[in-house]
Amino acid sequence: MSTSPDRAGVLSIQGTTLKSAISKAARHLMPMLVILYFVAFLDRTNVGFAQAALKADRGVGDAAFALGAGIFFIGYALFEVPSNLLLKKFGARFWLARISITWGIVAAAFAFTTNDVMFNVLRFLLGVTEAGLFPGVIMYLSEWFPNKVRVQMFAIFYLAQPFSQMIGAPLSGGLISFGDALGFARGWQVMFFVEGLLAVIVGIAAIFFLTNSPAQAKFLNDDEKAALSSAMAVEDQVRTEDGPKGIWRAMGNWKVWYFTVIYFALQIAVYGTTFYLPQEVAGLLGKKVGWEVGLVSAIPWLVGLFACYYFGRAANTIPRRRNWGTLFYIGTGLFIIGSAWAGMNNQPLLGIVFITLAVASFLSVGPITWAYPTSFLTGAAAAAGIGLINSLGNLGGFVAPLMRTAFNDAMPTASGAWGVVSLGVFAFLAAVMIYLTKFFRTSKSDEMLDEPVTPLH
C-alpha cells in the first residue's frame, strides 16, 4: 500500500484500517499523555493548598505568593519555543520524559522552601523545566491524528486538568493532613515532596510508553502504519501549502498572534480560578483548607471532565467549533462573574454552582481553541507557532493572580469579589474573536473535515 501523500489514495483507505490505526494509537498513547499532564497540572497548581501554611511558616505574604504563582509563566514563556524546537529535534519520547523528570525534581524541592525569595526562584525554575510539555503534546497529537478526530484527542488530553483537580484536590489536602499528623515535617512539605517525586516516576515511565511516529509504532501492523502515515502525509502537505513555512514566518504570522490573544484571555480565566479555588471554596464554606475543602473543590472538575470529553468528541465540524467556542467563552465570563456575586451575597451553594459551570466552560473550549492553529501549522512552523501561542498565551497565568490581587486591593471586599470579576472580562474578548473566525478564509485542512474519518467510540 502506498504511503505517498496522495489525497485520492488516502480516501480509498478511509475505512476499517485507518480507523483501527487511530483507535490503537489513542489506546496506546493517550493514557501516558494524560498522566504526564495530570502530574504537571497538579505540580503547578498545588501551591493553592499551601498558601496559608507558607505564609505562617515561611513568611510568604499575599503579594509574594501572587508573584510566585505567576512567575512560573515567565520561565515557561522564555523557554517554551526553544523547548518545542528541541522536541522536534530529539523526538517526543525522549523530550517529554526529560521535561517530566526535571520538573519533578524542582517540584519536590518546594518542600525545602525557607522564605519568599526561594519560593519565587523555585516557581520560576518550575516554569523553565516544564516549558514545552503542553505545546509539545499538542504538536505530537497533530502528527498522529487527522483533523477530524484531533479535537477529540485534545479533549482526552485536557481531561488531565479535571482529573488532576478532582483527584489532586483531595490528594493534596489529604497529604497536608497526613503530613501534619506525622509530626516530623509540615503537611505542605509532604505534599510538595510526594507530588514532585510522582512526576519523576511518570517521566521515567514515558520513555517506555511513547512512540515518536506512526512508522515506528510496534502496536500497529504494516497496513495500519501505511494507512495512518499516508493520511497524515496528505494533511501535512495541505497544511504546508496553506500555512507559513519555517520558524520565523510562523512566529510572524498574523493568525498565530490572533490565537495567542485568544489563548491569553482563556488562561487568565483558567489560572485566576484554579490558583484560588481552594481558598474560594474555603471562604464559601467557612472552613480551613483541608480534606473537606479538597473534596468540594473536586466537584467542578468532575463536571468539567464529562463536559470536556462530550463536546470535544462532538466538535468535528467548522460551525460546531466556532459556535460552541463562542458560547463557552461567553459562559466562562458570565459564570466567573456569577461566582463573585454569590460570594459577595453570602450564597455558598450558588457560588459552587457558578464555579462548576465556569470550569466546565473553560475546559470544553480549550480543545476547540487548539483546533484552529493546528489546522494550518505543521513541521518546524508548528513547533514555533504552537510554542509561541502557548508561551505568550500562558502569560495570562502570570497576569491573573497579580490582576486579581490589584483589584482586591483597589476595591476591597470581604469576599474579594472585584478580583474575581476582573478574571471573567477577558473571556468576552475571546468569544468575539472566536466568532470572527467566521469571516476567515477556511483552511484547506478544515475543508477535509467532511471526509469520512469518524470520532472514536
Secondary structure, DSSP 8 states (H G I E B T S, - for coil): ---S--HHHHHHTTTHHHHHHHHHHHHHHHHHHHHHHHHHHHHHHTHHHHHHHHHHHH---HHHHHHHHHHHHHHHHHHHHHHHHHHHHH-HHHHHHHHHHHHHHHHHHGGG--SHHHHHHHHHHHHHHHTTHHHHHHHHHHHHS-HHHHHHHHHHHHTHHHHHHHTHHHHHHHHHHHHHHHSSS-HHHHHHHHHHHHHHHHHHHHHHH--S-GGG-TTS-HHHHHHHHHHHHHHHHHHHHHS--SHHHHHH-HHHHHHHHHHHHHHHHHHHHHTTHHHHHHHHHT--SSHHHHHHHHHHHHHHHHHHHHHHHH--SHHHHHHHHHHHHHHHHHHHHHHHHHHHTT-HHHHHHHHHHHHHHHHHHHHHHHHTGGGT--HHHHHHHHHHHHHHHTTHHHHHHHHHHHHHHHS--TT-HHHHHHHHHHHHHHHHHHHGGGGS---HHHHGGGSS-----
